[in-house]
Each structure stands twice: as structure tokens, then as C-alpha cells.
Amino acid sequence: MIEMIPPGVRTTLMGQQDSEQSMPLDDFLTEVLDLLREKPDAKELVVERARFLRNAVANGFYDDVLAMISAG
């Protein structure tokens, strides 16, 4: 099992299909497939656009990130 840390993705699943802040689906899929090829034994995959979310606690800006995503 591989844990996936996705960003918002432009799909109808979460109503983000028109969101400029969300990652285009094709870009997301391309990056994920590239990561899977590069790291087939990975336990976790983080697309670059979601790295700030993944590292928010460790970098000490969790409250700022939470406020930002809650406002959108």
C-alpha cells in the first residue's frame, strides 16, 4: 500500500473542476505515474504541489496552511 498526499485536483469529485487553485487532472496523473516509476517501493507519494501541506507541521506553519485552505 502506498499513501498518496494529493493536492486539490480539478475534478467534479470535490467540486473543484473550475478551481484555479486546483491542479489539472492530467498534470496530477502524469506526476503520480512518474513518481511510481521512479519509486516503485515508496511508502508515500507526495506530488510537488502538495508538499507544503505534507510538511506544514514539521516546518511550523500548520496554522497558516489550515487558515489558507479553510478560506478557499
Buried (B, 14 or more C-beta within 10 A) or exposed (E): EEEBBBBBBBBEEEEBEEBEEBBEBEBBEEBBEEBEEEEEEEEEBBBEBBEBBBBBEEEEBEEEBEEBEEEE
